[in-house]
């Protein structure tokens, strides 16, 4: 394990193992067809992991293209010196088209109005704007309904300022091995592509699978796979773990900032939601719900201290949470007493034990990507290269 170095400005931090991200991407690539390209999604600050650093790690691992959800994210990458192709997964306001063209970002469109505005702006610069057409094959969230694809392409085909670079969609149910909805939507997409081909259009690069879908459904690989959960080391289902495992890239750490020895019966934290039932240390760690730890995890999680699990107790507060360290020497493997400045691991490994984000996600009915995004918003980050 690499040595953990806490940041200078806080006693709590997120550690991101860029080496794990690179290995995860390569591991997934080994499961795909030889000619299948890798698109790495870096939305929401790389789901809390740090967009610029993760972008560089992804490209060094062989990613062919990067994807983001907002123009601001794309510009951040360009201004950090990232010159790889960047796909913006959603349409943007027409007032932002000039910036998109200036920074050389690949647009996504699913409306003729946006496509025409994009084409006019590009033509005024004597450019062809590359774009991907996003189709809706059954999720009914974002995209052009698949049955309207040929009409759309015929409508914009005259425009010299537009260049169709590819077509993609999002499939529901791909995280299950035998899902009826997945089969219906995949067949719709493939039939739509065939219809577009038969109509005489050059489609460019086509894709429909995220990484989890690609693991469980090899037929979905097509030209490219959209890597999301796996590159960060998340395991969204037991079905996936039967095929492959990944290394968690994010861990969460904190140092003890206060230690008290309350009498039995005393309460702990806001609302005194926990009552001390034995002689123990109550250790305060300087992170809380403002750092992305849901209050619904109060009194439900463990924290690692010197390789041992200790319980989080009391309400998780905005900036603090408390853990109970029971150093009863009569126990078979007692936990050593804590001292100010000692390091605790909320997520990650400590000696022979580990706590993964899926453990938290299951308790609060959230996806690991949702939790990591929250955890990465305020906590400072320490980047390591791993083994």
Secondary structure, DSSP 8 states (H G I E B T S, - for coil): -------SS-SEEEEEEHHHHHHHHHHHHTTS-TT-EEEEE-HHHHHTT-HHHHHHHHHHTT-SEEEESSHHHHHHHHHTT--S-EEE-S---GGGHHHHHHTT-BEEE-SHHHHHHHHHHHHHTT--EEEEEEEESS--SSSEEGGGHHHHHHHHTT-TTEEEEEEEE--SSTTSTT-HHHHHHHHHHHHHHHHHHHTT----EEE-EEHHHHHH-GGG-TTEEEE-TGGGT----HHHHTT------EEEEEEEEEEE---TT-EETGGG-EE--SS-EEEEES--GGGT--GGGTTT-EEEETTEEEEEES---SS-EEEEE---TTSTT------TT-EEEEEEEETTEEE-HHHHHHHHT--HHHHHHHHHHHSEEEEE---
